[in-house]
Amino acid sequence: MPKPRRLWCSCVIIDYLKGAPRAKPCEEIIDHGTKGELEIAVSMLAHAEVVKVGGSSSDEAMIQEFFSRPYVVSIQVDRRVAEEARRLVRLGLMKKPLDAVHAASATIHRISVLETYNLKDFAEVAGQGSPALVVREPIWDGQGSLAI
């Protein structure tokens, strides 16, 4: 049986790595990932968007360490994801193509939870897809979504 999976937008990863107060719930999510109870999906786009954490020389090592964790699953930005992102923008469901890539990564890969701090930017895609996409700030609710 696949592990529960949720997708993190780049802003969640950055705030978690910075230790921002609003990212406190991420620590519990990470704890469950470390225990092998869930996976955190990230678009390969996040690998490019997560550039600075605190402005120190150790940022790159911290970023690389996060993306190499065994419970962090990278989703390729392939043709299906790119076309779905474009469709979301053309339909007016997303305004920013880069945000649309995160949403498309979740819907194409049937991940029902997308966690972000930019809720208004993703509001129109909430409920889209099958399973219906839940867009929320990071929270430990006892489970993630099942990957299929």
N, C-alpha and C positions, 0 to 999 in steps of 0.2 A: 504494500500500500504506500502511495507517495506521501511524503511529509507535507504538512500544511505549509503554504507559501504565501508571502505578501510581497508586493513590489514597493521599493522605496524610491522616491524621487531624489534627485541630486541634493536638493535643499535639506532633506532629512539627514543624508549622509554627512554633509558639511556640518550641520549643527550638532550631530552626534559626536563627530570627531573633535569639534571645538569644545565640547562639554557645555553647550548652551543650556540654560535652565529649562527651556521648553522641550529639550530633547531627553529629559529625565526618563520618560517611559521607554525610550529606546534601550536603556540599560537592561530592563527586564526582558525585552524582546531578544536582545543579544544573549542574555543568560540562557534563555531557552534554545536559542540557536546553537550555542556552545555545547549544550547537553544533547544535541542531535534531535530535538523535538520539532524543529521548524526550519524553513529556509527563507532567506531574504533574497528576492530576485532584484536585480538591477539591470537596467538597459546598458549596453555597451556605451551608449551616449554618456552615461554617468561617469565612465572612466575618463572621458575628456572634460566634462563639466566640473568635476571635483578637482579644482586646481590649488586653491589656498585653504588652509585650515586656520592657522594663526599667524602666518607670515614668517615663521621661523624656518631655519634650514632643515629641520626634521619633518617638515610637512610631507615631502615626497615619500619618505619611509613610512610614515603613518598612513598615508593614502594607499600605498602599495600593500601594506600589511592588511588593511581592511578588505580590499578587493581579493586578497588571496585566502581569506578565511574559508574553511570547507563548507560552511552553511550559506555563504554568499554565492548565489548562482547568477552568472552573467548571461544576459539574453542578447543574442546577435541582432543587429539592426539589418535585417535582410530585406529582400524585396517586399515580402508580405507585410512586414512591420512598416516599412516606408510608405507603401501604398495605402495602408490603413491610416497612418498619420496624416497623409495628404487628404484622404477622404474626410477625416474629422475636421480638418481646417476648412476644406471647401464647403462642408455642410454648415459651418459656423459653430460647431460644437467646441472647437478649440481655436484660440486666437494665435497662439505661438507654436510654430512648427516643432520646436525642440520639446516643448511640453507635450505636444501631440505624440511624439515618439514614445515617451514614457507611458502614456495612456494606451497607445497601440500595442506596446510590448505586453502590457497586462491583458488586454482583451484578446489578442492573437494567441497568447499562451494560456488562456483560460485561468488567469489569476484574478480572483474576485475582490481582492483588497489592494488598493493603491494608497499609500500613505505619503502625505505631502503637507507642507505648511502653507502652500498656495492654494487653499481650498477654492477661492473664487475663480482661479484660472482653470480648474478642473470641474467646476460645478455642472457644466452642460453634459459631461460624459458620464456623470454618476447615473447608474441604472442602465447603461449601455452594455451590450455584449451578453454572452451566455457562458457562464453565469453572470448575472447583473453585477456591474462594477460598483463597489462601495468605495467612495473617496472620503478619506478622513485623515485627521492628524494621527501620528503614531500613538497607539495605545495597546497595552497588553490586555486582551479580552479572553485569554485562555486558549485561543487557537488562531490559526491563520486560515488561509483558504487552501483547498486541496488542488494540487496541480494535476492536470490530466494529460 
